[in-house]
């Protein structure tokens, strides 16, 4: 199985939030959430998700359903894990005076 992002403590917190949003606890939900996180981490298509996360079409349907209900937004913004956040400044254009160049063009 590919790298798992959710430990038991994380999943307990997320399942409580899901119950508040009327997403009932099913054994497949944890695996589905792992598949969604895998897809977000790797930017692959749904069809390229490994079979260890379950059927890609059910994962796709559940992702769309949870997105429409705003369940994913509540789950992903609850206690963010900053270990997975990165900043890429390669696409940001800075003006010349910001970089220390005193010449004016």
Protein Blocks (a to p, Z undefined) as FASTA:
>chain_A
ZZdfbdfklmmmmmmmmmmnopacdfklmmmmmmmmmmmmnopafklpcfknopfklmmm
mmmmmmmnommmmmmmgopafklgccdfklpccdfklnopabdZZ
